[in-house]
Amino acid sequence: MQKIAILTDSGCDLSKEILKKYNINLIPFRIIYKEKEYLDRLEISPDEVYSKLSEEIPTTSLPDMEYANNLLCKLKDEGYTHIISINISSALSGTYNSLRFVLENHPELTSYIFDTKTLSMMEGNTVLEAAKMVQKGCSYEDIVAALPKIQEKMTGFFTLDTLEYLKKGGRIGKVAGTIAELLNLKPIISVGEDGSYYTYSKARGRKQALSKLKQIVENFSSKGKCKICVLEGGAREDGEKMQEILSSYSNIEECRLEKIGPALGVHTGPGLIGVCIEKGF
């Protein structure tokens, strides 16, 4: 008889409450300050990271593979026979390849690792759907087969209040970032089919950028039913306003608000607003 465990990394941005409710096993990124290291989401919250950014911008690191190995040993001892690991884009992080290596060292467990080629709730919603399938009693084979179809429904877009943190983290060229800030340009960023970031469009100022996000959602919802997750990073008020507005759109079956996690928030800084769109569910 199959006993299936769902694994993911903290790039999925699922809350601790959701992880617990659906029995999802988290392998956290590491948030590293000069004086102390924290396990993403498990030992430090998004709000704590944002509140400290003015004092110190921490670095981030891949999950500890010893932590991952110990978790797999624990799951095996608990009688799990099958592991499905659903992870952040391999183009954005080395987590996928590292976990694949760890899983290969546990041949007694039947395992599959899925590259979502995305991140945040676009990854998290796929993890959540897989966990729900486990609770419904679906087989390992059925869940693995369903993952690409589930992922195809997910897309996302986000904008930032400042490019300062992307510049400091080396995620954007300093010259390009400085010019964009001088012109008050706010990029609308998405993730392409290859799993890498790309600039979907640009807006002059934050108000116009948020307006473009609304237009994007409206365009998708005009073609069929959607579920929306508004993402906020240190921008709760703007996130709540966005949620309220999008909830009123036709064909929006659900619109919830979630926080961008610490590991992602370190590189985007406060002021991030994004939308995860689940199409034609």
Backbone torsions as a table, in degrees:
resi	resn	phi	psi	omega
1	MET	NA	137.4	-178.3
2	GLN	-80.3	135.6	169.4
3	LYS	-124.8	110.7	-167.5
4	ILE	-104.0	132.2	174.2
5	ALA	-112.4	137.1	174.7
6	ILE	-100.2	128.0	177.2
7	LEU	-115.2	149.7	170.7
8	THR	-155.6	172.8	175.4
9	ASP	-103.8	167.9	-174.7
10	SER	-75.8	-1.1	171.5
11	GLY	-67.9	-10.0	-179.4
12	CYS	-74.1	-19.0	179.0
13	ASP	62.6	21.2	174.0
14	LEU	-77.0	139.7	-178.8
15	SER	-71.5	161.9	177.8
16	LYS	-61.5	-32.4	179.5
17	GLU	-66.2	-43.1	178.8
18	ILE	-67.3	-42.5	179.1
19	LEU	-57.4	-44.7	-178.9
20	LYS	-68.3	-45.2	-176.8
21	LYS	-59.1	-39.6	-175.1
22	TYR	-105.4	13.1	174.6
23	ASN	55.5	46.5	179.4
24	ILE	-95.6	130.9	-178.2
25	ASN	-92.8	123.5	-175.2
26	LEU	-101.9	132.7	171.0
27	ILE	-110.2	106.4	-169.1
28	PRO	-83.1	146.2	165.6
29	PHE	-67.4	171.8	178.9
30	ARG	-114.3	134.4	177.0
31	ILE	-107.1	118.1	-169.3
32	ILE	-115.7	113.0	172.2
33	TYR	-98.8	168.6	-179.0
34	LYS	-59.2	-37.6	-173.4
35	GLU	-98.4	-17.9	-174.0
36	LYS	-159.9	152.7	176.8
37	GLU	-114.1	139.2	-178.3
38	TYR	-123.3	151.6	171.3
39	LEU	-86.2	122.1	-176.8
40	ASP	-52.2	129.9	178.4
41	ARG	70.1	-32.8	-178.2
42	LEU	-81.2	-36.6	-176.6
43	GLU	-117.0	-9.9	179.2
44	ILE	-147.3	137.9	-176.0
45	SER	-95.2	162.1	175.9
46	PRO	-56.1	-43.7	-177.9
47	ASP	-62.8	-35.8	178.7
48	GLU	-65.4	-40.4	179.4
49	VAL	-64.5	-47.8	-178.5
50	TYR	-62.8	-37.8	-178.1
51	SER	-68.3	-22.9	-177.6
52	LYS	-97.0	-5.7	-173.4
53	LEU	-61.6	-32.0	179.8
54	SER	-69.8	-22.7	179.8
55	GLU	-91.9	-41.8	-177.9
56	GLU	-158.7	133.5	174.4
57	ILE	-97.1	110.7	-177.6
58	PRO	-73.3	169.1	170.7
59	THR	-99.7	164.1	176.6
60	THR	-122.2	156.6	-178.7
61	SER	-143.4	159.2	177.3
62	LEU	-57.7	157.2	173.7
63	PRO	-56.1	150.0	176.6
64	ASP	-72.8	117.9	-176.2
65	MET	-71.8	-20.0	172.4
66	GLU	-68.7	-38.3	175.1
67	TYR	-60.0	-46.0	-179.9
68	ALA	-63.6	-41.5	179.9
69	ASN	-64.4	-42.6	179.2
70	ASN	-63.8	-37.4	178.8
71	LEU	-64.7	-42.1	178.6
72	LEU	-64.4	-39.6	176.7
73	CYS	-62.5	-40.9	179.0
74	LYS	-63.4	-44.2	-179.9
75	LEU	-64.0	-39.7	178.3
76	LYS	-63.3	-42.4	178.8
77	ASP	-64.9	-27.2	179.3
78	GLU	-84.3	2.5	174.8
79	GLY	94.7	8.1	178.0
80	TYR	-71.4	139.8	-178.1
81	THR	-113.6	-22.1	-175.8
82	HIS	-132.7	138.3	-179.7
83	ILE	-123.9	129.7	172.1
84	ILE	-119.7	114.7	-178.3
85	SER	-106.3	124.7	-176.2
86	ILE	-119.7	119.2	-164.3
87	ASN	-133.0	164.8	178.5
88	ILE	-59.0	153.4	-178.6
89	SER	-48.8	130.7	178.2
90	SER	-69.0	-15.4	176.2
91	ALA	-79.9	-15.2	-178.1
92	LEU	-108.6	-17.0	-176.0
93	SER	-154.8	151.2	176.9
94	GLY	-84.8	6.8	-175.9
95	THR	-59.8	-45.9	-178.0
96	TYR	-55.6	-50.6	-177.5
97	ASN	-67.5	-37.1	178.9
98	SER	-65.6	-44.0	-179.8
99	LEU	-68.5	-34.2	177.4
100	ARG	-60.3	-41.3	178.8
101	PHE	-64.3	-44.2	-179.8
102	VAL	-63.1	-43.1	-179.8
103	LEU	-63.0	-35.2	179.0
104	GLU	-65.2	-22.3	178.4
105	ASN	-83.6	4.9	177.2
106	HIS	-126.2	65.8	-176.2
107	PRO	-64.0	-17.3	179.2
108	GLU	-72.9	-15.1	176.6
109	LEU	-102.4	128.7	173.7
110	THR	-77.3	119.6	-171.7
111	SER	-133.9	154.7	176.5
112	TYR	-142.8	135.3	178.5
113	ILE	-119.5	129.9	-174.2
114	PHE	-114.8	125.3	176.9
115	ASP	-88.8	109.2	-177.9
116	THR	-71.9	-17.6	-175.7
117	LYS	56.6	32.7	176.6
118	THR	-157.8	-161.4	-177.5
119	LEU	-161.1	-179.1	179.9
120	SER	55.4	-142.9	-174.3
121	MET	-71.5	-14.6	172.5
122	MET	-67.1	-31.9	170.9
123	GLU	-79.8	-46.1	-174.6
124	GLY	-60.2	-40.3	179.6
125	ASN	-64.6	-34.5	176.5
126	THR	-67.6	-41.9	175.4
127	VAL	-58.3	-45.7	-177.6
128	LEU	-62.7	-43.0	179.4
129	GLU	-64.3	-38.7	178.0
130	ALA	-65.0	-41.7	179.3
131	ALA	-64.2	-37.2	177.4
132	LYS	-65.5	-35.9	177.6
133	MET	-65.3	-37.6	176.9
134	VAL	-62.0	-45.4	-179.0
135	GLN	-64.4	-28.5	178.3
136	LYS	-79.8	-7.6	178.7
137	GLY	90.3	16.2	177.9
138	CYS	-67.3	152.6	-178.0
139	SER	-79.5	160.5	175.0
140	TYR	-54.4	-46.2	-177.3
141	GLU	-63.0	-40.3	-179.8
142	ASP	-67.8	-39.6	-179.9
143	ILE	-66.9	-45.6	179.0
144	VAL	-59.2	-42.7	-179.8
145	ALA	-66.3	-30.7	-176.2
146	ALA	-80.7	-22.3	-172.5
147	LEU	-55.4	-48.1	179.5
148	PRO	-61.3	-36.6	-180.0
149	LYS	-68.6	-38.2	177.3
150	ILE	-65.4	-45.5	-176.4
151	GLN	-64.2	-33.2	179.5
152	GLU	-59.6	-24.6	-177.7
153	LYS	-80.9	-12.8	-173.1
154	MET	-98.0	132.6	170.7
155	THR	-146.3	162.1	-176.9
156	GLY	-156.8	156.7	-178.9
157	PHE	-144.8	144.3	177.4
158	PHE	-148.5	158.6	176.3
159	THR	-131.7	157.7	-176.5
160	LEU	-118.8	151.7	177.0
161	ASP	-79.5	-29.6	180.0
162	THR	-145.2	149.5	176.2
163	LEU	-96.6	3.9	-175.6
164	GLU	-54.7	-43.8	-173.7
165	TYR	-77.0	-31.8	174.1
166	LEU	-65.9	-38.1	178.0
167	LYS	-64.7	-47.5	-177.6
168	LYS	-64.8	-32.9	-179.5
169	GLY	-86.8	1.4	178.9
170	GLY	75.6	14.8	-179.3
171	ARG	-84.6	-10.0	178.8
172	ILE	-148.9	144.0	179.9
173	GLY	-60.9	139.3	-177.5
174	LYS	-62.2	-38.9	-179.7
175	VAL	-66.1	-49.7	-180.0
176	ALA	-60.3	-41.9	-179.4
177	GLY	-65.8	-39.9	-179.6
178	THR	-66.7	-44.0	179.0
179	ILE	-61.5	-44.0	179.9
180	ALA	-61.1	-40.2	-179.9
181	GLU	-70.6	-36.1	177.5
182	LEU	-63.3	-34.7	179.4
183	LEU	-88.5	0.1	-178.0
184	ASN	58.8	37.3	178.5
185	LEU	-87.1	132.1	178.5
186	LYS	-115.6	110.5	179.9
187	PRO	-73.3	145.3	167.5
188	ILE	-99.1	114.9	-171.4
189	ILE	-107.2	141.9	174.9
190	SER	-136.6	-176.3	178.4
191	VAL	-120.5	127.8	-176.7
192	GLY	-80.8	-179.9	-178.9
193	GLU	-63.0	-24.8	178.7
194	ASP	-83.3	-1.8	178.3
195	GLY	86.2	10.1	179.4
196	SER	-106.8	157.5	175.7
197	TYR	-66.9	148.1	167.4
198	TYR	-149.0	156.7	178.7
199	THR	-85.2	113.3	-179.4
200	TYR	-74.5	-42.5	176.1
201	SER	-164.1	175.8	177.9
202	LYS	-129.7	151.4	179.4
203	ALA	-131.9	151.7	177.3
204	ARG	-93.7	98.1	178.7
205	GLY	94.1	160.8	-174.7
206	ARG	-67.7	-40.8	-178.2
207	LYS	-57.6	-44.6	179.7
208	GLN	-68.5	-35.2	179.3
209	ALA	-64.1	-44.7	178.6
210	LEU	-65.7	-35.2	177.1
211	SER	-63.6	-38.2	179.1
212	LYS	-66.7	-37.0	176.5
213	LEU	-61.2	-42.0	177.8
214	LYS	-62.3	-40.9	179.7
215	GLN	-63.9	-38.8	179.0
216	ILE	-61.2	-47.3	178.8
217	VAL	-62.1	-42.9	180.0
218	GLU	-60.6	-39.4	178.8
219	ASN	-64.1	-43.2	179.1
220	PHE	-67.2	-44.2	-176.7
221	SER	-69.1	-23.4	178.3
222	SER	-69.9	-16.7	-177.9
223	LYS	-97.9	-7.8	-179.9
224	GLY	159.1	175.5	-177.9
225	LYS	-65.1	143.1	-179.9
226	CYS	-139.7	154.6	165.7
227	LYS	-111.3	138.5	-176.3
228	ILE	-121.1	138.8	169.5
229	CYS	-121.9	116.0	175.3
230	VAL	-82.5	131.5	-178.4
231	LEU	-109.6	133.2	177.0
232	GLU	-132.9	141.2	176.3
233	GLY	-127.4	100.0	-177.5
234	GLY	64.0	30.0	-178.6
235	ALA	-144.4	53.9	-173.0
236	ARG	-59.2	-43.8	-177.2
237	GLU	-62.6	-46.3	177.9
238	ASP	-64.4	-36.3	179.0
239	GLY	-64.4	-42.4	179.8
240	GLU	-66.3	-38.9	177.7
241	LYS	-64.5	-43.5	179.6
242	MET	-62.6	-43.6	178.7
243	GLN	-60.1	-43.9	-179.1
244	GLU	-62.0	-43.2	-178.4
245	ILE	-68.7	-47.1	-176.5
246	LEU	-67.7	-30.2	179.0
247	SER	-60.8	-23.8	-177.8
248	SER	-86.7	-7.7	-177.8
249	TYR	-71.7	147.5	176.6
250	SER	-68.4	149.5	179.1
251	ASN	70.4	5.5	174.0
252	ILE	-90.4	106.1	-175.3
253	GLU	-81.5	-24.3	-178.8
254	GLU	-157.0	140.3	176.7
255	CYS	-143.7	108.4	-178.4
256	ARG	-117.9	166.3	-177.6
257	LEU	-117.5	129.7	-179.6
258	GLU	-132.9	158.1	178.4
259	LYS	-94.7	139.6	168.9
260	ILE	-68.6	134.2	-176.3
261	GLY	-72.4	167.5	-177.8
262	PRO	-55.0	-45.8	-175.2
263	ALA	-62.3	-37.7	178.2
264	LEU	-79.9	-37.4	-177.6
265	GLY	-63.6	-29.5	178.3
266	VAL	-58.5	-36.5	-175.3
267	HIS	-90.5	-13.8	-178.9
268	THR	-107.0	-25.4	-179.0
269	GLY	75.5	174.8	-180.0
270	PRO	-69.5	146.8	176.0
271	GLY	109.1	3.4	179.5
272	LEU	-73.7	134.1	170.7
273	ILE	-131.0	131.8	179.6
274	GLY	-143.0	170.5	175.9
275	VAL	-134.4	131.2	170.3
276	CYS	-103.9	126.4	-176.3
277	ILE	-114.6	122.1	174.6
278	GLU	-103.2	110.7	-172.7
279	LYS	-90.4	143.2	168.7
280	GLY	47.4	44.9	-177.0
281	PHE	-68.5	NA	NA
